[in-house]
Amino acid sequence: MKLYTIGFTKKSAEKFFGLLREARVSKLIDVRLNNVSQLSGFAKRDDLRYFLSEICDAQYVHRTELAPTKEMLDAYKKGDTEWAVYERQFLELLVTRQVEKTARREEFDGAVLLCSENDAQHCHRRVVAEYLGQHWGGTAIEHLM
């Protein structure tokens, strides 16, 4: 199984959709809590749905159970929580939510997890990908940059 991740910041629309097309993703799974922010530019829900269909022949899905809580995210963004603590808290949340049981492996094969951060190292999409990969096994993860 192949699972991709991507962030939209620091990328033009041309670069972003070019990476998705080159990887031949079949579906974009949005793991952001808020997918309609005006700060998202071309990565707002309705725009993404349209562009993915037209440019990449891919589907759009929003999965909030793969996003942190608002409180967790706010504390991290404000600097009240260090990355290591945030990552641990988010991993505990995934365990509590049992996302490996509600998410079907075949739905994620050839899909890309979307969040805003450019660097996957400090983004919850990496944690989600690694968590699912550990539970499902045989999962290759590629971060599109």
Order of alpha helices (4+ residues) and beta strands (2+ residues): beta-alpha-beta-alpha-beta-alpha-alpha-alpha-alpha-beta-alpha-beta
